[in-house]
Amino acid sequence: MAKKATARDLSIKLHVRKGDTVLVISGKDKGTKGKVIKTLPEARRVIVEGVNRVKRHTKQGQGNAGNKTGGIIVQEASIHVSNVMVLDSDGKASRVGKRREDSDKRRADGSTYTGTRGVRVAVRNGKDI
């Protein structure tokens, strides 16, 4: 049975984002590298390209249904976010940290000011991700 969403669940943050290259650190695909296709924060899961591939049997659609041909489709299933680590610029797995850095920002009227913005960094070497 699915867990009922609470106010706390609506602001779940994951250490990976769509487009990140990750390394699978446990499970049947351990050691596989892939790109994050989709994140599912409510379930704390991610879908990684080429990882956890499953076969899905589909029926032939009728009329205007999107699937006119039936058959077996191989697609990626989700894996838990704790089973992946982000790869840094060197191609090695690292935990993700955050750092604030100064940046020039622009107001709607065109004037500029100095503010800060958050940047994700690799804990292993301190470089930006």
N, C-alpha and C positions, 0 to 999 in steps of 0.2 A: 504494500500500500504506500502511495506517495505521501511524503511529509507535507503538511500544510505550511504554506509560506507565511512568515512573520515579517514584521517591519525590519528586523535585523537582517533577514535573508535578502532583502531588496538592495542592500548596499554591500554585497559580498565582493571582495577584491581578490583576484587571483594573481600569482606571480608571473603568469604567462599571458601574452596577448595574441590576438590574431596576427599571423604573419611572422611570429617568432620561430626560429629554428631551435628545436629541442632534441634532447637525447632521452630515450626511454631507459629508465634505470632499474625497472623490475617488471616481471611478467613474461609472457611467452615471446614478446618482441624485444627483450632486453638487449641494449646495445644498438638499436636502430635509431637513425637520425631522420627527422622529418620536419615539415613545416606545419604549424598550427593552422588548420582550416577554419575552425569554429570553436568558440569557448561557450560553455554552459555553466555560468556562475552559480545558478540556483542549485544545480546538482553537483557542483564542484568537479566537473569533468571537462575534458577537451577532446576534440577530434583532430588527429594528426594524420597527415598525408602518408599513406603506405603502411600504417600501423594498425593492428587489430582488425584485419580485413575479415569480413564475414560474408557468407552467401545468403542472398535474400531471394526467395522464390516468389515470383509475381504472376498474377493471372492476366490473361489477355483482356484489355479494356474494350468497352463497347461504345459506339457513337463518338461523341466528342471527348471521351476520357483521354487523359494525357498519355496513357500507356496502351498503345494499340497492339503491341506484340508482347506476349508473355515470355517467361523464361527465367533463368537464374542470373541475378545481378550480383557482382562482387563489389562491396563498398566498405568504407571504413566505419567502425563503430567507435563509440567514445571510450576513453580510459580515464581513470581518476587522475586528477591534477598532481597528486603526490607522487605519481610514478614517472614524472618527467622533470628534467632540469633544463634550463635555458643554456644555450651555447653562447659563449662570448665571442669577441672578434677573433680570438686565436683558434676557435673551433673546439674549445674544451668546456666541459660542463661547469657551471658556476651557480651559486645562489645569487639572488637578486637583492640589491640594496637601493636606497634612494638618497639623493643628494640635492640640496637647493643651490642654484647658481644664479648669479646676477644676469639680467638680460634687459635690453632696451625694449620698452613697450610703447605703443601709440594709442592715444585717446581718440575718441570719435571726432573731436574738433581738429585733429592733425598734430597736436602737440605731443612731445615724447617725454617719457620719464623712465627712471631706472627701477625695475622691480625684480622679483625673483620668480623662478619657475622650477618645478620638480623634474629631476632627470633620473632615469633608471640606470644603475651602474652594476657591473659584475663585481661581486665581493672578492673573487679570486685575485683580480689584478687592478681593480679600481677604474677600469675603462668604461666608457658609455656603451650601453647596449642599443 
